[in-house]
Amino acid sequence: MSDFNYTDHIMKTNKNIFSIVTLCIILFASCESTLEKYPLNYPSTETFLQNENEIKMAIVGIHSPFYLLNDQIPFIIYFDTGSDISAERDHKPEQMYQNTTAGQLSGIWTNMYKSINRCNFILENIERAKDNVSSDKIEHYKAQAKVLRAYCYLLLTSMFGDVPLIDHTLTLEEAYVSREAKSNIVDFIISECDDAAQYLQQTNEPNTMAITKGFAWAVKARTALYNERWSEVVNACEKIMELEGVEYDLELNYGDITMLKGKTSKEIIWAIQYNQDDKSQGIPSRMKSRLAGGYSNKMPVQALVDSYECIDGLSIDKSPLYDPQNPWKNRDPRLNQTIVLPGSIFFGYQFETNKDSVKCWDYNKSPAIRINNLDATHAYASFSGYCWRKYCDSLEYRTDGASSINAIAFRYADILLMYAEAKNELNQLDASAYEAINKVRRRVGMPEITSGKNQQEFRAAVRKERKYELAGEGLRLFDIRRWHIADKLMNGTCYGRVPTGYPTSTPKIDEYGNPDYSNFAEKDKLGTKLGVRFFDPDRDYLSPIPSSEIQANSNLTQNPGY
């Protein structure tokens, strides 16, 4: 068993060497019969992976496709634009995730299989290094490749269902692959994570892309969660929870997690790394307000804002603390830490989207001065009247919007909520399940979930908590799909805030924290620029296989209805 650390090599490997090596892997793996077997100036597939440096470079190559950006946003964060809590000014969700020609879908398919192919190459050829690298290290590197391959399959099955299961480098004769049953791929993912974990380091290094035991268990837990394999969810989460206070813990300040401070937080289990001097992402430019230099292109919607409870733990339609004329008062602190609310300060400017507020304050000047309010008057200011606060750190005030904030794939709060959900679904609603969800709530000062709940009551509490805690982090799309509530939430008009003033009444909130505006007396006052959405329950719980893949491979079948 090895505790070897490869972190420095992942972030510092010479980019020129990396580009040559990864290109060679791709080209030689597919065309080795027609190319020179032993080129003099760069590695060949016939000789590559004969020493540890080459193995490290190949591991770096596995990570490269994870830097896929959709409109400059890391793809794992972009997923929320396909859900009920977010909107994209230029596209509706069905144009991105229910469209056979959508670039978002083809990008996921292509990049995940690119990483899978690189994992397969390493696993098939790493024994070439056995005379130069210890067996422990070889097992360690193999484990990394297995877990990264498993993560790719988690993403693919979550989006498309049945997909080709490719566990070796394909020959030309094998290129026309068929789809494998999702259940078999889930078995494969869980088995690979279990096998790999024993060879991986325990030490959590959050500001790296180190592949740890915790990452392997997190991949297993989410895979099992999405496929209702509740015992395996509990098993994987417990292994991570046993390391609480040593390798993992909740960040003290919830608002720091998706900011620069959060890069080194022990709450992070694994995140895709960004650095303005090397690889950067562009979330701020797409999500910031107009005055802050952003496009306000991706935005939270009214249905998310109205979801958050009041500080007494009751929904806004039940709490005596809620005042429709002062809607941000007495609310769950995560509302303001996730969403830029009208009247708050954002990048030194007063953020106000009331259309009558043609002037606002610029606090970047001393003393503050009144300026023209673009967030109320610009034609392309946020259509919802809100902006995302997550992943927008005022310490990164760059005109090009480049950001060094890491895109979080797994964090400890998610593990606690997965554990609580699985325990409940197993009818094992004990003190540990309550403690898991209440740790997350205590962190932000919200009332604890009291004991004595039946299974449905606790189920509702967990689902609401996932919404409040993880909004804006790319998980909502898969939650509403697996809970089979997407057809209820993704059909009909998507609303923004009332353009002027506030409503005098409150929409009804269902048991899962979702607002229902169908009988809301003042729904005509709400902003409607976000359009009407469409979701077909007989088709859209899976996204379509990209049409380019269907055309290229006659053995691939399409998902029903597309």
C-alpha positions in Angstrom: 0.0 0.0 0.0 1.4 3.4 -1.0 1.0 6.9 0.3 2.9 8.5 -2.6 2.2 12.1 -3.4 2.2 13.2 -7.0 0.7 16.7 -6.5 3.6 18.8 -7.6 3.8 17.0 -10.9 0.1 17.5 -11.7 0.3 21.3 -11.5 3.9 21.9 -12.5 4.7 19.4 -15.3 6.1 21.2 -18.3 3.2 22.0 -20.6 5.1 21.5 -23.8 6.1 18.0 -22.8 2.6 17.3 -21.7 1.2 18.4 -25.1 3.6 16.2 -27.0 3.0 13.2 -24.8 -0.8 13.4 -24.9 -0.8 14.0 -28.6 1.4 11.0 -29.1 -0.8 8.8 -27.0 -3.8 9.7 -29.1 -2.1 9.4 -32.5 -0.1 6.3 -31.8 -3.0 4.4 -30.1 -5.1 4.7 -33.2 -2.6 4.7 -36.0 0.4 2.6 -34.8 0.4 0.4 -37.8 1.2 3.3 -40.1 3.5 5.4 -38.0 7.2 5.0 -37.0 7.4 2.7 -34.1 10.4 4.3 -32.4 10.5 8.0 -33.1 13.8 9.6 -32.1 12.4 12.8 -30.5 9.3 11.8 -28.6 7.8 8.7 -26.9 6.1 6.0 -28.9 3.3 3.8 -27.7 5.7 0.9 -28.1 8.1 2.4 -25.5 6.0 4.9 -23.4 5.5 4.3 -19.7 8.9 2.8 -19.0 9.8 5.0 -16.1 8.1 7.0 -13.4 8.3 10.4 -15.1 6.5 9.0 -18.1 3.8 7.5 -15.9 3.3 10.9 -14.1 3.0 12.7 -17.5 0.4 10.1 -18.6 -1.6 10.7 -15.3 -1.6 14.4 -16.1 -3.0 13.6 -19.5 -6.0 11.9 -17.9 -6.9 15.1 -16.2 -6.8 17.3 -19.2 -10.3 16.6 -20.5 -11.8 17.6 -17.1 -11.0 21.2 -18.0 -13.9 21.2 -20.4 -15.6 24.6 -20.3 -19.1 25.5 -21.5 -19.2 29.2 -22.2 -16.0 29.6 -20.0 -17.7 27.8 -17.1 -16.4 24.4 -15.8 -18.8 21.8 -17.2 -19.6 20.4 -13.8 -20.8 23.8 -12.5 -22.6 24.5 -15.8 -25.0 21.5 -15.2 -27.2 23.7 -13.0 -28.3 25.7 -16.1 -30.3 22.6 -17.0 -32.2 22.6 -13.7 -35.1 24.5 -12.1 -32.9 26.8 -10.0 -31.0 28.5 -12.7 -31.4 30.2 -16.1 -29.2 31.0 -19.1 -30.0 34.1 -21.0 -29.1 32.7 -24.4 -30.6 29.2 -24.2 -33.4 27.3 -22.4 -32.5 24.0 -20.6 -34.1 21.9 -23.3 -31.8 23.4 -25.9 -28.8 22.3 -24.0 -29.7 19.0 -22.4 -32.5 17.7 -24.5 -31.0 18.4 -27.9 -29.2 15.7 -30.0 -26.8 18.4 -31.5 -26.1 20.3 -28.3 -22.4 21.1 -27.9 -22.8 20.7 -24.1 -23.6 17.0 -24.6 -21.1 16.2 -27.2 -18.4 17.9 -25.1 -19.2 15.7 -22.1 -19.3 12.5 -24.3 -16.0 13.3 -26.2 -14.0 14.5 -23.2 -15.0 11.7 -20.8 -14.1 9.0 -23.4 -10.9 10.8 -24.1 -10.0 10.4 -20.4 -11.2 6.8 -20.4 -9.0 6.0 -23.3 -6.0 7.5 -21.6 -6.8 5.5 -18.4 -7.0 2.3 -20.4 -3.6 3.0 -22.1 -2.0 3.4 -18.7 -3.6 0.3 -17.2 -2.5 -1.8 -20.1 1.0 -0.6 -20.4 2.2 0.5 -17.0 3.9 -2.9 -16.4 6.6 -1.7 -18.8 8.0 0.2 -15.9 8.3 -2.7 -13.5 12.1 -2.8 -13.8 12.3 0.9 -12.9 9.3 1.6 -10.6 8.4 -0.3 -7.4 5.3 -2.5 -7.4 3.7 -0.4 -4.7 4.0 2.7 -6.9 2.7 0.9 -9.9 -0.4 -0.2 -8.0 -0.8 3.4 -6.7 -0.7 4.8 -10.3 -3.1 2.1 -11.5 -5.5 3.0 -8.7 -5.5 6.6 -9.8 -6.3 5.6 -13.4 -9.1 3.3 -12.2 -10.8 6.0 -10.1 -10.6 8.7 -12.7 -12.1 6.2 -15.2 -14.8 5.4 -12.8 -15.6 9.1 -12.3 -15.9 9.5 -16.1 -18.4 6.7 -16.2 -20.3 8.3 -13.3 -20.7 11.4 -15.4 -21.7 9.6 -18.5 -24.3 7.3 -17.0 -25.8 10.1 -15.0 -26.4 12.1 -18.2 -27.1 9.4 -20.8 -28.0 6.1 -19.0 -26.6 3.2 -20.9 -23.3 4.0 -22.6 -20.4 1.9 -24.1 -18.3 0.3 -21.4 -14.7 0.5 -22.7 -12.2 -1.0 -20.4 -9.3 -1.5 -22.8 -7.8 0.2 -25.9 -10.0 -0.7 -28.8 -8.7 -2.1 -32.1 -10.2 -0.9 -35.4 -12.3 -4.0 -35.5 -13.7 -3.2 -32.1 -14.4 0.5 -32.8 -18.2 0.1 -33.4 -19.1 -0.4 -29.8 -22.6 -0.9 -28.4 -24.2 0.5 -25.2 -23.8 -1.4 -22.0 -26.6 -1.6 -19.4 -26.3 1.1 -16.9 -26.6 -1.3 -14.0 -23.5 -3.2 -15.2 -21.5 0.0 -15.5 -22.6 0.9 -11.9 -21.3 -2.5 -10.8 -18.0 -1.7 -12.6 -17.6 1.8 -11.0 -18.2 0.5 -7.5 -15.9 -2.4 -7.9 -13.1 -0.2 -9.4 -13.4 2.3 -6.5 -13.3 -0.5 -3.9 -10.3 -2.1 -5.5 -8.4 1.2 -6.0 -9.0 2.8 -2.6 -6.6 0.4 -0.8 -3.7 1.7 -2.9 -4.4 5.4 -2.7 -3.1 8.0 -0.2 -5.3 8.9 2.7 -4.0 12.4 3.1 -6.4 15.1 1.8 -4.7 17.7 -0.4 -7.7 20.0 -1.3 -5.8 22.5 -3.5 -4.5 19.8 -5.8 -6.0 17.1 -8.0 -4.5 14.3 -5.9 -6.5 11.1 -6.1 -7.1 10.0 -2.6 -9.1 7.3 -0.8 -11.7 9.9 0.0 -12.1 10.7 -3.7 -12.6 7.0 -4.5 -15.2 6.6 -1.8 -16.9 9.8 -2.9 -17.2 8.5 -6.5 -18.6 5.3 -5.2 -21.1 7.1 -2.9 -22.5 9.4 -5.6 -22.7 6.5 -8.1 -24.6 4.4 -5.5 -26.8 7.4 -4.5 -27.8 8.1 -8.1 -28.8 4.4 -8.5 -30.5 3.9 -5.2 -28.0 1.4 -3.9 -28.4 2.7 -0.4 -26.2 0.3 1.6 -23.3 1.1 -0.6 -23.9 4.8 -0.2 -23.7 4.4 3.6 -20.6 2.2 3.4 -18.7 4.7 1.3 -19.8 7.8 3.3 -18.9 6.2 6.6 -15.4 5.6 5.4 -15.0 9.4 4.7 -16.9 10.4 7.9 -14.4 8.3 9.9 -11.8 10.7 8.8 -13.7 13.8 10.0 -11.4 16.1 11.9 -8.3 14.5 10.4 -8.7 14.8 6.6 -12.1 16.2 6.2 -14.3 18.8 8.0 -16.9 21.4 7.3 -15.5 24.8 6.5 -16.4 27.2 9.4 -17.8 29.9 7.0 -20.1 28.6 4.4 -19.6 31.6 2.2 -15.8 30.8 1.8 -16.2 27.4 0.2 -16.6 28.5 -3.4 -14.2 31.5 -3.0 -10.4 31.7 -3.1 -10.3 30.9 0.6 -12.0 27.6 -0.1 -9.2 26.3 -2.3 -7.4 25.0 0.7 -10.5 24.0 2.8 -10.6 20.5 4.3 -14.2 20.4 3.2 -13.0 19.9 -0.4 -12.5 16.2 -1.3 -11.7 16.8 -5.0 -11.9 19.8 -7.3 -10.7 20.7 -10.7 -7.8 23.1 -10.3 -7.6 26.5 -11.8 -4.8 29.1 -11.7 -4.9 32.5 -13.6 -1.2 32.0 -14.6 -1.9 28.6 -16.2 -5.5 27.3 -16.6 -8.3 29.7 -15.7 -12.1 29.6 -15.9 -14.5 32.4 -16.6 -17.4 32.1 -14.2 -17.2 35.7 -12.9 -17.5 37.3 -16.4 -20.6 35.2 -17.1 -22.3 35.6 -13.7 -21.3 39.0 -12.3 -23.6 42.0 -12.4 -23.2 44.6 -15.2 -21.8 47.2 -12.8 -19.2 44.6 -11.6 -18.1 44.0 -15.3 -20.0 40.8 -15.9 -22.6 39.7 -18.5 -25.2 38.5 -16.0 -25.7 35.6 -18.4 -26.2 32.7 -15.9 -28.5 33.6 -13.1 -30.5 32.1 -10.2 -34.3 32.3 -10.6 -37.2 33.3 -8.3 -38.1 29.6 -7.6 -34.7 29.2 -5.9 -34.9 32.4 -4.0 -38.4 31.6 -2.6 -37.2 28.1 -1.6 -35.0 29.2 1.3 -36.5 28.9 4.7 -36.8 31.6 7.3 -34.4 31.4 10.3 -37.1 29.6 12.3 -36.8 26.6 9.9 -40.2 27.2 8.3 -40.9 28.0 4.6 -41.9 31.5 3.7 -45.6 30.6 3.3 -45.7 29.3 6.9 -43.2 31.4 8.9 -44.5 34.4 10.8 -41.1 35.9 10.3 -41.6 36.3 6.6 -42.6 39.7 5.2 -43.2 39.8 1.4 -42.3 43.5 1.5 -39.0 42.8 3.2 -38.3 39.4 1.7 -34.6 39.0 2.5 -34.9 39.6 6.3 -34.9 36.6 8.6 -33.9 34.1 5.9 -31.5 31.1 5.9 -28.0 32.8 5.7 -27.1 30.6 2.7 -29.6 32.6 0.6 -27.4 35.7 0.7 -24.2 33.7 0.5 -25.4 31.9 -2.6 -27.3 34.6 -4.4 -26.7 38.4 -4.8 -29.9 39.9 -3.5 -31.3 43.3 -4.4 -30.0 45.9 -2.0 -26.8 44.0 -1.1 -23.2 45.0 -2.0 -21.5 43.1 -4.8 -17.9 43.9 -5.9 -18.2 47.3 -4.2 -21.5 48.3 -5.9 -25.0 48.5 -4.6 -26.8 45.8 -6.4 -30.3 46.9 -7.1 -32.5 45.6 -10.0 -35.7 47.5 -9.3 -36.3 49.2 -12.6 -37.1 52.4 -10.9 -33.6 52.6 -9.3 -31.8 54.4 -12.1 -29.1 55.5 -9.7 -27.1 53.5 -7.1 -24.1 53.7 -4.9 -20.5 53.0 -5.9 -18.7 52.1 -2.7 -15.4 51.6 -4.5 -14.9 55.3 -4.2 -14.3 57.1 -0.9 -16.6 58.7 -0.2 -19.2 56.6 -2.0 -20.8 58.3 -5.0 -24.0 57.9 -6.9 -23.7 56.4 -10.4 -26.0 55.3 -13.2 -27.4 51.9 -12.3 -26.7 49.5 -15.2 -28.2 46.6 -13.3 -31.6 48.3 -13.5 -31.4 49.9 -16.9 -29.2 47.8 -19.1 -31.1 45.8 -21.7 -29.0 42.7 -20.9 -28.8 43.0 -17.1 -29.8 39.9 -15.2 -33.2 38.9 -16.5 -34.1 37.3 -13.2 -33.1 40.3 -11.1 -30.5 38.2 -9.2 -26.9 37.1 -9.7 -24.9 34.1 -8.4 -22.6 35.0 -5.5 -20.9 31.6 -5.5 -17.7 31.4 -7.5 -17.5 35.2 -7.8 -14.9 36.5 -5.4 -14.3 40.3 -5.2 -10.6 39.5 -4.7 -10.5 38.5 -8.3 -11.5 41.8 -9.9 -10.0 41.2 -13.4 -11.5 42.8 -16.5 -11.2 39.6 -18.5 -13.1 37.7 -15.9 -10.4 35.0 -15.5 -10.7 33.1 -12.2 -8.5 30.8 -10.2 -11.3 29.4 -8.1 -11.4 25.6 -8.3 -14.6 23.8 -9.5 -15.7 21.6 -6.7 -16.7 18.1 -7.6 -17.1 16.6 -4.1 -17.1 18.2 -0.7 -17.8 16.9 2.8 -21.2 18.5 3.3 -22.5 16.5 0.3 -21.1 13.3 1.9 -23.1 14.0 5.1 -26.3 14.7 3.1 -25.8 11.6 1.0 -25.4 9.5 4.2 -28.5 11.0 5.8 -30.6 10.3 2.6 -29.4 6.7 2.3 -30.0 5.9 6.0 -33.5 7.2 5.6 -34.2 5.2 2.5 -32.9 2.1 4.2 -35.4 2.7 7.0 -32.5 3.2 9.4 -33.4 6.6 10.6 -31.2 6.8 13.7 -29.2 9.5 15.6 -26.4 9.3 13.1 -28.7 10.4 10.2 -30.0 13.3 12.2 -26.5 14.3 13.2 -25.3 14.3 9.6 -28.0 16.7 8.3 -27.8 18.8 11.5 -24.0 19.3 11.2 -24.7 21.0 7.9 -27.5 23.2 9.3 -25.6 24.1 12.5 -22.8 25.4 10.4 -25.1 28.3 9.1 -27.1 28.7 12.3 -30.3 27.1 11.1 -32.5 25.1 13.5 -31.8 21.4 13.8 -34.1 18.8 12.3 -35.8 17.4 15.4 -36.1 13.6 15.9 -39.3 11.7 15.5 -39.7 12.3 11.8 -41.3 9.5 9.7 -39.5 8.5 6.5 -41.4 10.9 4.2 -40.8 13.9 6.5 -37.1 13.2 6.8 -36.9 12.6 3.0 -38.4 16.0 2.5 -35.9 17.6 4.9 -32.9 16.0 3.2 -34.1 17.1 -0.3 -34.6 20.6 0.8 -31.2 20.7 2.5 -29.4 19.5 -0.7 -31.1 22.4 -2.5 -30.1 25.1 0.0 -26.6 23.7 0.6 -25.5 22.8 -2.9 -27.3 25.3 -5.1 -25.0 26.7 -7.8 -22.6 23.8 -7.7 -23.9 21.7 -10.5 -25.8 18.9 -8.7 -29.4 20.0 -8.9 -30.0 18.6 -12.4 -29.2 15.1 -11.3 -31.1 15.4 -8.1 -34.4 16.4 -9.7 -33.9 13.7 -12.3 -33.3 10.9 -9.9 -36.1 12.0 -7.6 -38.4 12.0 -10.7 -39.7 15.5 -10.0 -38.1 17.3 -13.0 -41.3 17.1 -15.1 -43.1 19.0 -12.3 -40.4 21.6 -11.9 -39.2 22.1 -15.5 -42.5 22.6 -17.3 -44.1 26.1 -17.6 -42.9 29.6 -17.1 -39.6 30.3 -15.3 -39.9 33.5 -13.3 -37.6 36.3 -12.2 -38.2 38.9 -9.5 -41.0 41.5 -9.6 -39.4 44.3 -11.8 -40.6 47.1 -9.5 -41.4 46.7 -5.8 -42.3 43.5 -4.1 -45.4 41.3 -4.1 -47.8 41.5 -1.2 -48.5 37.8 -1.0 -46.5 34.6 -0.9 -46.5 31.6 -3.2 -47.3 28.1 -1.8 -44.1 26.1 -1.0 -44.4 22.3 -1.3 -42.9 19.8 1.1 -39.6 19.7 -0.9 -39.1 23.5 -0.8 -40.3 24.1 -4.3 -42.6 27.1 -5.0 -45.8 26.7 -6.9 -46.9 29.8 -8.8 -49.9 28.3 -10.6 -52.3 29.8 -8.1 -50.1 32.7 -7.0 -52.4 35.8 -7.2 -49.5 38.1 -8.2 -47.7 35.9 -10.6 -48.4 38.3 -13.4 -46.2 40.8 -11.6 -43.2 38.5 -11.7 -40.5 38.9 -14.3 -41.1 36.5 -17.2 -38.2 37.2 -19.6 -36.8 33.8 -18.6 -39.4 32.1 -20.9 -41.5 28.9 -20.9 -39.7 25.6 -20.4 -40.7 22.2 -21.6 -39.9 18.7 -20.1 -41.3 15.5 -21.5 -41.5 12.9 -18.7 -41.4 10.0 -21.2 -38.2 11.2 -22.7 -36.2 13.8 -20.8 -35.1 12.0 -17.7 -32.1 11.0 -19.9 -30.3 13.3 -22.3 -29.9 12.1 -25.9 -26.7 10.4 -27.2 -25.1 13.1 -29.4 -26.2 12.7 -33.0 -22.6 12.9 -34.2 -21.9 9.7 -32.2 -24.9 7.9 -33.6 -24.0 8.8 -37.1 -20.4 7.7 -36.6 -21.3 4.3 -35.0 -24.1 2.3 -36.4 -24.1 0.0 -33.3 -25.1 2.9 -31.0 -28.8 3.2 -30.3 -30.5 6.5 -29.3 -32.4 7.1 -26.0 -36.2 6.7 -26.4 -38.1 9.7 -27.8 -35.1 11.4 -29.5 
